[in-house]
């Protein structure tokens, strides 16, 4: 081992990860609330029309979370 590696401080945990996790939970709850407000209108549709709506609603929440995950790991919202 070199002298430099002995003097290094251990990496400190980042405050961005717990804050980011709270924002992710908030975004998911917000998305669920928005989705549930339209449940009556969606449930009146035919099954084959409901299916793509629920698939889109199930996947679309990921897109606002992606930049947040990047920020949690790098500190930047874009690469």
N, C-alpha and C positions, 0 to 999 in steps of 0.2 A: 504494500500500500504506500501511496505517496503521502507527503505531509499535507497536501491540499485536501485529500479525501478525509483525513482525520479531523480537520478543522471545520468541515461543513456542518451546518446546522441541519437537523432533520426537517423535511418539508412540513410546513404548517398547513393544517387543513384550511381550505378556502371557505370564506363566508358565502360565496356565490352558490354553492351546492345546496345548503339548507334553504336559502332564500328562493332559489330556483325550484326546489321541490314544492315549496308552499305556493308559488305562482302556478306550477303545473296542476296542483290539486284545485286551486281556485279556477283555472281555465276549464278543467274538466267539469267542475260543478256548474260553472256558468254555461258551458255547452249543453250539459244535461238539462238545465233549466230552460234554455232556449228551445231545445228539442221537444221537451215535454209540453210546452205551450201549444205546439202544433199537433199533439197526439190525437185530438178529437177529429181534426180534418183528415189526418193521414189514415186513421182507422176506418173511415167511411169509404176509402178507396178499395178497389179490387186488390187481391193479394199480389198480383203480378205488377201492379203499380207501387204497392207498399214496399216490396222487396228491394228495388233499386234505391228508394228513398232511405230505407234503413241502412243499406250498405254504405251509401254516401255519408249519412250522418255518423255512422260508425267509424269511418276512415277520415273524414274531413277535420276532426279535432287534432289530428297529428300535425297538420301543416303549421299552425301557429306555435306548436310546441317545439318544432325543429330548431328555429333560431334560439329559443330559450335554452335548449340542451347544448347548443354550440357555445352560447355565452357562459353557461355553467362550466364548461370544460376549458375554454380558451380566454374568456373575458371579452370576446368580440362577438357581435351579432352576425357578422359575415366572415367568410374565410379569407 
